[in-house]
């Protein structure tokens, strides 16, 4: 029987001391990537959680500069940089490349959380990683020799990731941190509670152990992909021929013929590269944090397969409906935030953040229909490469954007 994410009971107001506090969420301006620092108030003091640190394309600061700044920002009064829990959602370079910085060897870490697919001992995880790495390497070499498209090469390089960063994640940091590969069989109802985050309940919602769900990528009508004339940022379908080949006497191919030529021109390597990218995204850790009376959802880059399982489970769907803060998945692309989640489930959200910068062929993200839908629900949104933000957000130059969420402990 598949485990569902059940809400653990909270203490009644009569049995606890009610305190007002704030959770700080800092989104670093890494460009096309993710890096989020959470400062969490607890009875044992403020705890620090870092979720990812990577980039494929800079905004204004290089990822080495950003990672140095993160390390300075987590330094305690005794001069030692410390993180209580470090989360690596998945192994794409735009989420981990910052860990190649040798300065991480000076950082004391309590626990490192990774998806179960990173386990060095579980047979299924090893086989899955080997298959993904083999496909990425073969595609990369094929593209180098046959189709040197810079954007496709970047996708395969993102999948190949960075051995130095992975070595730090698996074996580095000070303090001999515990490594957790999640979700695992030790979780009850997919709930994790740790002394590193006292009073915080963590729901581990993904990645699924069902490999068919990990390989399920196409959201169909659940994707924010629809083009419309009011969307100036939408990707336009290119004509099959350059203007030099167009006969100006009013004769053109039928639209259906143009579309057939366009489809035929989409290379097999392009589709395989997209498949590989989605396959790795679907291994993302999906975390819901309950801190005080608020819920914070961090879904990594998870695409349709994991989301389909979550939305299809009534109890998990009710949990998702409690989301107050949403880290928008996969930089606001069309395939990582289901339409029904935003329209029907995300009913209590007040804030959302998108970490992104236009990159290569993906200049139309974050998707305007998704952004419009979020804002239409009254959600206060921050997009990392934009200069205008809702009033709840604080900006520190080209370094980060910060939100302070009021909670009741």
Secondary structure as UniProt FT lines:
FT   HELIX           13..15
FT   STRAND          20..28
FT   STRAND          36..42
FT   TURN            43..44
FT   STRAND          45..51
FT   HELIX           63..73
FT   TURN            77..78
FT   STRAND          81..88
FT   HELIX           93..96
FT   HELIX           97..100
FT   HELIX           102..106
FT   STRAND          108..115
FT   HELIX           116..118
FT   HELIX           123..146
FT   HELIX           150..160
FT   HELIX           163..171
FT   STRAND          178..182
FT   TURN            185..186
FT   TURN            189..190
FT   STRAND          191..192
FT   HELIX           195..197
FT   TURN            198..199
FT   STRAND          201..206
FT   HELIX           211..214
FT   HELIX           220..222
FT   TURN            229..230
FT   TURN            232..233
FT   HELIX           243..245
FT   HELIX           255..264
FT   HELIX           268..281
FT   TURN            282..283
FT   STRAND          286..291
FT   TURN            292..293
FT   STRAND          294..298
FT   TURN            300..301
FT   HELIX           304..312
FT   HELIX           314..320
FT   TURN            321..322
FT   STRAND          325..327
FT   HELIX           329..332
FT   TURN            334..335
FT   HELIX           339..340
FT   HELIX           341..345
FT   STRAND          351..354
FT   TURN            360..361
FT   TURN            363..364
FT   HELIX           368..376
FT   TURN            377..378
FT   STRAND          380..383
FT   TURN            384..385
FT   TURN            391..392
FT   STRAND          393..396
FT   TURN            397..399
FT   STRAND          400..408
//
